[in-house]
Amino acid sequence: MNYTFPFTAIVGMDLVKRSLLYHAIDPRLGGLLLMGHRGCAKSTLARAFREILPPLENVEIAPFVEVPLGTTEDRLLGSIDASRLLENGEWSAQTGLIQQANNGVLYIDEVNLLPDHLVDSILDSAASGQHRIERDGLSKTVNARYILIGSMNPEEGDLRPQLTDRFMHGIMVRDNFSVEQRREIVRVRMDFDDDPQLFLAEHNNKLALLKEKIIQVRQQLKNVEISENLRTEVAEKATALNLEGVRAELGVLRTVRCAAVWRGETIVSKADLEEAWILCLGHRQENQPQEIQNPKPEIKLPQPPAFKPESKRLQMPKTSASPTSAQTDEIVLESSQNMAHTELASWWQSPEKKQSPDAFVSGTSRPVPAHVSHARLCWNSSLKASLQSGWSPGKAWHLRFRKPARRPNFWLFIDASRSTGVVGSSPSSRFLNEARNVILTLGAKTFGSRFHVLVLQKGKISWWIKRGTAQAVRKNLAQLTEASGKSHLTSALNQLRNAILKQGVLSGDRVLLCSDGMLSPESEKTVPESKKRFRKALLSLSERVRTIAWLHPQLQRGMRLWLPQLVKGTSVRLLALD
């Protein structure tokens, strides 16, 4: 039997707990988005909410519905019950998760990984409180008013702005506990694991009292006074912050009302207002690169053994005087600005290349006509349609087709090692600065793709964006202000390839490499070995994605042979930066 860790036993996390309490008091608040790294109790907090949520309209127990990662359209939206159809010949509806969550909670773990077409359906129901089902011969409108709770790891991708705005509160969950809190967390967790029934019995009375208080304060909610001065102050701050729409302002006023009534007051305090702004702006701030959002202490690696130079014929271009060390001073880039690049724009708008027939695609799919490109026969839907039409052995099937539903991926690798800051003596040869500017223009040309940005900087390889929007790309690239560190290009390409393998490939997917190609030799590897490993990584990447380009500076001296040799035999298209 699965037991839920009780809400009253959670140590710390006071801001999250207050947000959940406010949603229990006023379910129309609009939902909560929990952001944080793996293992910081986001799911524990969300699931504990079910224990304190009193029933809402016409229900004895408020439903708590989880949307599993990898859920299908049929499961989320509702469809025909295929098992009853096959076993009993009964044509009946299968209730979707959205409808099941009515008057309760819809919880989506890893909400940022939810396919875009499922996000659209959640947006519709979250906005209107109703959901229209039109599929498999079923047509009806159902009530779908629920508290939307999502949890996500920002390092694994951002949310579409439309869905982000549907969450009224957003909190970055951090596990920066004191020694005493850590000690208490470990103690209560061990007690719970050793005897869940006894542990829950000890907290049942506390949960009951908490639930009873929530019911009482609900009745006093409308008694809280919201003055015109307060409304004006909130509107003025929203204007100063250039907030889009008025959803944040509405959330602030609903939140302060809940905070006041929870304290047993009818007057809103200054502390209530400050807390409300923190809750409502936590996920509406500017996107920052992950390295800036989650700074980590630098790990000092042992120095590689002294490198013995190879013969002049085998040496590759170096990023510094010695191929095993990079100059430590960073190069500061100029301010970003849009810059057109005709050849890059032409590549971006070029026709899609057909992927290999064994290309795996993650995510769900949607029904399409047979003539749509990349459509595949769906046996389950074909069986339903055939049985509905009175099919029997010997008769022709009514075929139905589906295709992958996720949007095309645009994978961008930016080499921000020191050598890309200056590729010559003149200011016009600052490759990284100008490459960033032309990429900014490229991102503005489409809003239909999902963007993934991998950056090599300061000797570290990190994801700045995963499953982001064009808007997120522009905001993050504005944070690219320096070029520093060694050029670990082989490791970066391998990391990029592994991420693509997990996502799978559609014909609309594209990869853009932005680098000068001056890779640093790997530790304990000779120059020829490093060169061979880099070419192997590039070849493996090009085998996964057929539409791939490499943006590089004007080739000089040995680079005129170096880059063409690397891409020989691959589908990589070299694009020189003017």
ZIGI-V386076 format. One record per residue. N is the residue number from 1. RES is the residue in one letter. SS is DSSP state (helix for helix, strand for strand, loop for the rest). PSI is psi as a letter, one per 20 degrees, with the letter a starting at -180 (NA if undefined). Layout:
BEGIN
N:RES:SS:PSI / N:RES:SS:PSI
END
This chain:
BEGIN
1:M:loop:p / 2:N:loop:p / 3:Y:loop:q / 4:T:loop:p / 5:F:loop:p / 6:P:loop:q / 7:F:helix:h / 8:T:helix:i / 9:A:helix:i / 10:I:loop:p / 11:V:loop:p / 12:G:loop:b / 13:M:loop:k / 14:D:helix:h / 15:L:helix:g / 16:V:helix:g / 17:K:helix:h / 18:R:helix:h / 19:S:helix:g / 20:L:helix:h / 21:L:helix:g / 22:Y:helix:h / 23:H:helix:h / 24:A:helix:h / 25:I:helix:g / 26:D:loop:n / 27:P:helix:i / 28:R:helix:j / 29:L:helix:g / 30:G:loop:i / 31:G:loop:r / 32:L:strand:p / 33:L:strand:o / 34:L:strand:p / 35:M:strand:p / 36:G:loop:r / 37:H:loop:r / 38:R:loop:q / 39:G:loop:j / 40:C:loop:k / 41:A:loop:k / 42:K:helix:g / 43:S:helix:h / 44:T:helix:g / 45:L:helix:g / 46:A:helix:g / 47:R:helix:h / 48:A:helix:h / 49:F:helix:h / 50:R:helix:h / 51:E:helix:i / 52:I:loop:i / 53:L:loop:o / 54:P:loop:q / 55:P:loop:q / 56:L:loop:b / 57:E:loop:p / 58:N:loop:k / 59:V:loop:q / 60:E:loop:h / 61:I:loop:p / 62:A:loop:p / 63:P:loop:q / 64:F:strand:o / 65:V:strand:p / 66:E:strand:p / 67:V:strand:o / 68:P:loop:q / 69:L:loop:p / 70:G:loop:j / 71:T:loop:q / 72:T:loop:r / 73:E:helix:g / 74:D:helix:g / 75:R:helix:h / 76:L:helix:g / 77:L:helix:h / 78:G:loop:q / 79:S:strand:b / 80:I:strand:p / 81:D:loop:n / 82:A:helix:h / 83:S:helix:g / 84:R:helix:h / 85:L:helix:g / 86:L:helix:h / 87:E:helix:g / 88:N:helix:i / 89:G:loop:j / 90:E:loop:p / 91:W:loop:n / 92:S:loop:q / 93:A:strand:q / 94:Q:strand:p / 95:T:loop:p / 96:G:loop:r / 97:L:helix:h / 98:I:helix:g / 99:Q:helix:h / 100:Q:helix:h / 101:A:loop:i / 102:N:loop:p / 103:N:loop:k / 104:G:strand:c / 105:V:strand:p / 106:L:strand:o / 107:Y:strand:p / 108:I:strand:o / 109:D:strand:q / 110:E:loop:l / 111:V:helix:h / 112:N:helix:i / 113:L:helix:j / 114:L:loop:p / 115:P:loop:q / 116:D:helix:h / 117:H:helix:h / 118:L:helix:h / 119:V:helix:g / 120:D:helix:g / 121:S:helix:h / 122:I:helix:h / 123:L:helix:g / 124:D:helix:g / 125:S:helix:h / 126:A:helix:h / 127:A:helix:g / 128:S:helix:i / 129:G:loop:j / 130:Q:strand:q / 131:H:strand:p / 132:R:strand:p / 133:I:strand:p / 134:E:strand:n / 135:R:strand:q / 136:D:loop:k / 137:G:loop:j / 138:L:strand:p / 139:S:strand:o / 140:K:strand:r / 141:T:strand:p / 142:V:strand:q / 143:N:strand:p / 144:A:loop:m / 145:R:loop:o / 146:Y:strand:r / 147:I:strand:p / 148:L:strand:o / 149:I:strand:p / 150:G:strand:q / 151:S:strand:q / 152:M:strand:q / 153:N:loop:o / 154:P:helix:h / 155:E:helix:i / 156:E:helix:j / 157:G:loop:q / 158:D:loop:r / 159:L:loop:q / 160:R:loop:q / 161:P:helix:h / 162:Q:helix:g / 163:L:helix:h / 164:T:helix:g / 165:D:helix:i / 166:R:helix:h / 167:F:loop:p / 168:M:loop:g / 169:H:strand:q / 170:G:strand:p / 171:I:strand:p / 172:M:strand:o / 173:V:loop:o / 174:R:loop:q / 175:D:loop:l / 176:N:loop:m / 177:F:loop:q / 178:S:loop:r / 179:V:helix:g / 180:E:helix:h / 181:Q:helix:g / 182:R:helix:g / 183:R:helix:g / 184:E:helix:h / 185:I:helix:g / 186:V:helix:h / 187:R:helix:g / 188:V:helix:h / 189:R:helix:g / 190:M:helix:h / 191:D:helix:g / 192:F:helix:g / 193:D:helix:h / 194:D:helix:h / 195:D:loop:n / 196:P:helix:h / 197:Q:helix:g / 198:L:helix:g / 199:F:helix:g / 200:L:helix:h / 201:A:helix:h / 202:E:helix:h / 203:H:helix:i / 204:N:helix:g / 205:N:helix:g / 206:K:helix:g / 207:L:helix:g / 208:A:helix:g / 209:L:helix:h / 210:L:helix:g / 211:K:helix:g / 212:E:helix:h / 213:K:helix:h / 214:I:helix:g / 215:I:helix:h / 216:Q:helix:g / 217:V:helix:h / 218:R:helix:h / 219:Q:helix:h / 220:Q:loop:j / 221:L:helix:g / 222:K:helix:i / 223:N:helix:i / 224:V:loop:p / 225:E:strand:p / 226:I:loop:o / 227:S:loop:r / 228:E:helix:h / 229:N:helix:h / 230:L:helix:g / 231:R:helix:g / 232:T:helix:g / 233:E:helix:g / 234:V:helix:g / 235:A:helix:g / 236:E:helix:g / 237:K:helix:g / 238:A:helix:h / 239:T:helix:g / 240:A:helix:h / 241:L:loop:i / 242:N:loop:l / 243:L:loop:p / 244:E:loop:p / 245:G:loop:a / 246:V:loop:j / 247:R:helix:h / 248:A:helix:g / 249:E:helix:g / 250:L:helix:g / 251:G:helix:h / 252:V:helix:g / 253:L:helix:h / 254:R:helix:h / 255:T:helix:g / 256:V:helix:h / 257:R:helix:g / 258:C:helix:g / 259:A:helix:g / 260:A:helix:g / 261:V:helix:h / 262:W:helix:h / 263:R:loop:i / 264:G:loop:k / 265:E:loop:r / 266:T:loop:j / 267:I:strand:p / 268:V:loop:p / 269:S:loop:r / 270:K:helix:h / 271:A:helix:h / 272:D:helix:g / 273:L:helix:g / 274:E:helix:g / 275:E:helix:h / 276:A:helix:g / 277:W:helix:h / 278:I:helix:g / 279:L:helix:g / 280:C:helix:i / 281:L:helix:i / 282:G:loop:h / 283:H:loop:j / 284:R:loop:j / 285:Q:loop:r / 286:E:loop:p / 287:N:loop:p / 288:Q:loop:q / 289:P:loop:q / 290:Q:helix:h / 291:E:helix:h / 292:I:helix:h / 293:Q:helix:g / 294:N:loop:m / 295:P:loop:p / 296:K:loop:q / 297:P:loop:q / 298:E:loop:p / 299:I:loop:p / 300:K:loop:o / 301:L:loop:q / 302:P:loop:q / 303:Q:loop:p / 304:P:loop:q / 305:P:loop:q / 306:A:loop:p / 307:F:loop:p / 308:K:loop:o / 309:P:loop:q / 310:E:loop:a / 311:S:loop:q / 312:K:loop:h / 313:R:loop:h / 314:L:loop:i / 315:Q:loop:q / 316:M:loop:r / 317:P:loop:q / 318:K:loop:q / 319:T:loop:i / 320:S:loop:a / 321:A:loop:h / 322:S:loop:p / 323:P:loop:i / 324:T:loop:j / 325:S:loop:q / 326:A:loop:q / 327:Q:loop:q / 328:T:loop:h / 329:D:loop:p / 330:E:loop:r / 331:I:strand:p / 332:V:strand:p / 333:L:loop:r / 334:E:loop:r / 335:S:loop:q / 336:S:loop:q / 337:Q:loop:q / 338:N:loop:p / 339:M:loop:p / 340:A:loop:q / 341:H:loop:o / 342:T:helix:g / 343:E:helix:h / 344:L:helix:g / 345:A:helix:h / 346:S:helix:g / 347:W:helix:g / 348:W:helix:h / 349:Q:loop:j / 350:S:loop:q / 351:P:loop:q / 352:E:loop:q / 353:K:loop:q / 354:K:loop:p / 355:Q:loop:r / 356:S:loop:q / 357:P:loop:i / 358:D:loop:j / 359:A:loop:p / 360:F:loop:p / 361:V:strand:p / 362:S:loop:r / 363:G:loop:a / 364:T:loop:a / 365:S:strand:r / 366:R:strand:q / 367:P:strand:q / 368:V:strand:r / 369:P:loop:q / 370:A:loop:h / 371:H:loop:i / 372:V:loop:p / 373:S:loop:q / 374:H:loop:j / 375:A:loop:q / 376:R:strand:q / 377:L:strand:p / 378:C:loop:o / 379:W:helix:h / 380:N:helix:g / 381:S:helix:h / 382:S:helix:h / 383:L:helix:g / 384:K:helix:g / 385:A:helix:h / 386:S:helix:g / 387:L:helix:h / 388:Q:helix:h / 389:S:loop:j / 390:G:loop:k / 391:W:loop:q / 392:S:loop:q / 393:P:loop:p / 394:G:loop:h / 395:K:loop:q / 396:A:loop:q / 397:W:loop:q / 398:H:loop:o / 399:L:loop:q / 400:R:loop:q / 401:F:strand:q / 402:R:strand:r / 403:K:strand:q / 404:P:strand:p / 405:A:loop:i / 406:R:loop:q / 407:R:loop:r / 408:P:loop:q / 409:N:strand:p / 410:F:strand:o / 411:W:strand:p / 412:L:strand:p / 413:F:strand:p / 414:I:strand:o / 415:D:strand:o / 416:A:loop:k / 417:S:loop:r / 418:R:helix:h / 419:S:helix:h / 420:T:helix:i / 421:G:loop:h / 422:V:loop:o / 423:V:loop:k / 424:G:loop:a / 425:S:loop:h / 426:S:loop:q / 427:P:helix:h / 428:S:helix:i / 429:S:helix:j / 430:R:loop:n / 431:F:helix:g / 432:L:helix:h / 433:N:helix:g / 434:E:helix:h / 435:A:helix:g / 436:R:helix:g / 437:N:helix:h / 438:V:helix:h / 439:I:helix:h / 440:L:helix:g / 441:T:helix:h / 442:L:helix:g / 443:G:helix:h / 444:A:loop:i / 445:K:loop:i / 446:T:loop:q / 447:F:loop:j / 448:G:loop:i / 449:S:loop:r / 450:R:strand:p / 451:F:strand:p / 452:H:strand:p / 453:V:strand:o / 454:L:strand:p / 455:V:strand:p / 456:L:strand:o / 457:Q:strand:q / 458:K:loop:k / 459:G:loop:j / 460:K:strand:q / 461:I:strand:p / 462:S:strand:q / 463:W:strand:o / 464:W:strand:h / 465:I:strand:p / 466:K:strand:p / 467:R:strand:l / 468:G:strand:r / 469:T:loop:r / 470:A:helix:h / 471:Q:helix:g / 472:A:helix:h / 473:V:helix:g / 474:R:helix:g / 475:K:helix:h / 476:N:helix:h / 477:L:helix:h / 478:A:loop:h / 479:Q:loop:i / 480:L:loop:n / 481:T:loop:i / 482:E:strand:q / 483:A:strand:p / 484:S:loop:q / 485:G:loop:r / 486:K:loop:r / 487:S:loop:n / 488:H:loop:m / 489:L:helix:h / 490:T:helix:g / 491:S:helix:h / 492:A:helix:g / 493:L:helix:h / 494:N:helix:h / 495:Q:helix:h / 496:L:helix:g / 497:R:helix:g / 498:N:helix:h / 499:A:helix:h / 500:I:helix:h / 501:L:helix:h / 502:K:helix:h / 503:Q:helix:h / 504:G:strand:r / 505:V:loop:p / 506:L:loop:r / 507:S:loop:h / 508:G:loop:i / 509:D:loop:q / 510:R:strand:q / 511:V:strand:p / 512:L:strand:o / 513:L:strand:p / 514:C:strand:o / 515:S:loop:q / 516:D:loop:i / 517:G:loop:j / 518:M:loop:m / 519:L:loop:q / 520:S:loop:p / 521:P:loop:q / 522:E:loop:q / 523:S:loop:p / 524:E:loop:k / 525:K:loop:q / 526:T:loop:r / 527:V:helix:g / 528:P:helix:h / 529:E:helix:g / 530:S:helix:g / 531:K:helix:g / 532:K:helix:g / 533:R:helix:h / 534:F:helix:g / 535:R:helix:h / 536:K:helix:g / 537:A:helix:g / 538:L:helix:g / 539:L:helix:g / 540:S:helix:h / 541:L:helix:g / 542:S:helix:h / 543:E:helix:h / 544:R:helix:g / 545:V:loop:p / 546:R:loop:h / 547:T:loop:n / 548:I:strand:p / 549:A:strand:q / 550:W:strand:o / 551:L:strand:p / 552:H:strand:r / 553:P:loop:r / 554:Q:loop:p / 555:L:loop:p / 556:Q:loop:q / 557:R:loop:c / 558:G:loop:h / 559:M:helix:h / 560:R:helix:h / 561:L:helix:h / 562:W:helix:g / 563:L:helix:g / 564:P:helix:h / 565:Q:helix:h / 566:L:helix:g / 567:V:helix:i / 568:K:loop:p / 569:G:loop:j / 570:T:loop:r / 571:S:loop:j / 572:V:strand:p / 573:R:strand:p / 574:L:strand:p / 575:L:strand:o / 576:A:strand:p / 577:L:loop:p / 578:D:loop:NA
END
